[in-house]
């Protein structure tokens, strides 16, 4: 199709329902971000128009009892906003040094958060991890099973 994504990544995205030029309605995402006090218009709106609603199965995987269990990412702004507490959102944004916009979930327990200036972060418990680079490159890294790097953590029990 194109050179935007590596062939294996593009195949995973196509299976998940993505297509070049995909543009879903962003109003529900903007409203969800506003519920966290975020300036929705400054957020990664183009990113969610293209990827919101996709459930992507990708490496790594494990085989257990004859069944292959893939890792997965769900791009779902509304679900990730509902699943994050305001305290966690503030802590993650503080560690990143910028407003972070919830955009999905990875492996059922990591909240994906996009920075207004690019990059994608993963919030897990009191840890913030990050992928750095253009969002296209980050999506490709996720789909290839690349792990994010530790950005920081906050002390549990902090207010």
C-alpha positions in Angstrom: 0.0 0.0 0.0 2.5 2.6 1.1 5.7 3.1 3.0 4.1 4.7 6.1 4.2 1.4 8.1 6.3 -1.7 7.8 4.5 -4.4 5.8 3.9 -6.6 8.9 2.5 -3.7 10.9 0.3 -2.5 8.1 -1.1 -6.1 7.9 -2.0 -6.1 11.6 -3.6 -2.7 11.3 -5.7 -3.7 8.3 -6.9 -6.9 10.1 -8.0 -4.6 13.0 -10.1 -2.4 10.7 -7.7 0.4 9.9 -7.3 1.7 6.4 -5.4 4.6 4.8 -7.4 7.8 5.3 -9.5 6.3 8.1 -11.3 9.1 9.9 -13.8 8.3 12.8 -15.9 10.9 14.5 -13.8 12.6 17.2 -16.5 14.4 19.2 -16.9 11.6 21.8 -13.1 11.6 22.3 -13.0 15.4 22.8 -15.9 15.2 25.3 -14.1 12.4 27.2 -10.9 14.4 27.4 -12.8 17.5 28.6 -14.1 15.4 31.5 -10.5 15.3 32.7 -10.1 19.0 32.2 -8.0 18.7 29.1 -8.1 21.2 26.2 -9.4 18.7 23.8 -8.6 20.8 20.7 -4.9 20.8 21.6 -4.8 17.0 22.0 -3.8 14.4 19.5 -7.1 14.6 17.6 -5.7 13.4 14.2 -4.3 10.3 16.0 -7.7 9.3 17.5 -9.6 10.0 14.2 -7.3 7.4 12.6 -7.0 4.8 15.3 -9.8 5.1 17.9 -11.9 2.0 18.0 -9.2 -0.4 16.8 -8.3 -3.6 18.7 -4.9 -4.8 17.4 -3.5 -8.2 18.2 0.3 -8.1 17.9 3.6 -9.6 19.1 4.7 -10.8 21.5 2.7 -13.9 22.2 2.9 -17.0 24.3 1.7 -20.5 23.6 0.0 -22.2 26.5 -1.8 -25.5 26.5 -1.9 -25.4 22.7 -3.4 -21.9 22.5 -1.6 -18.9 21.2 -2.2 -15.8 23.3 -1.3 -12.5 21.5 -0.5 -9.2 23.2 -3.0 -6.6 22.2 -3.7 -2.9 22.1 -7.2 -1.3 22.2 -7.3 2.3 21.0 -10.3 3.6 22.9 -10.4 7.1 24.3 -13.7 6.8 26.1 -12.8 3.5 27.8 -9.3 4.7 28.8 -10.7 7.9 30.3 -13.2 5.9 32.3 -10.5 3.6 33.5 -8.1 6.2 34.8 -8.5 8.0 38.1 -7.9 11.7 38.2 -5.1 11.2 40.6 -3.3 8.8 38.3 -3.9 11.1 35.4 -2.3 14.0 37.3 0.7 11.9 38.4 1.3 10.6 34.9 1.1 14.1 33.4 3.4 15.4 36.1 6.0 12.7 35.3 5.8 13.5 31.6 6.0 17.2 32.2 3.0 17.8 29.9 -0.7 17.2 29.6 -1.3 13.6 28.6 -4.4 12.5 26.7 -5.7 8.9 27.3 -6.1 7.1 24.0 -6.2 3.4 24.8 -5.1 0.4 26.8 -2.4 -2.2 26.3 -2.5 -5.7 27.7 -5.6 -4.9 29.8 -3.7 -3.0 32.5 -1.6 -0.3 30.9 -3.2 3.0 30.0 -1.9 4.6 26.8 -1.6 8.4 26.9 -0.6 10.6 24.0 1.4 13.8 24.6 0.1 16.9 22.8 3.5 17.3 21.2 3.9 13.7 20.1 5.1 10.5 21.8 3.0 7.9 23.5 3.2 6.9 27.2 2.0 3.9 29.1 0.8 4.3 32.7 1.0 1.2 34.8 0.3 1.5 38.5 2.7 4.1 39.7 5.0 3.9 36.7 5.1 5.9 33.6 6.8 4.4 30.5 7.2 6.0 27.1 7.7 5.5 23.4 9.3 8.4 21.7 9.1 9.7 18.2 6.3 10.4 15.7 3.0 8.7 16.6 3.2 6.6 13.4 6.5 5.3 14.4 5.2 4.6 17.9 2.2 2.6 16.6 4.7 0.6 14.5 6.8 -0.1 17.6 3.7 -1.3 19.6 2.6 -3.6 16.8 6.1 -5.1 16.5 6.1 -5.8 20.3 8.7 -3.2 21.3 8.5 -2.4 25.0 8.4 1.2 26.2 11.2 2.6 28.4 10.8 3.8 32.0 10.2 7.6 32.3 9.6 7.7 36.1 7.5 6.6 39.0 5.8 8.3 41.9 5.8 7.1 45.5 2.7 5.1 46.4 0.6 6.9 49.0 1.4 10.3 47.6 -1.4 12.8 47.2 
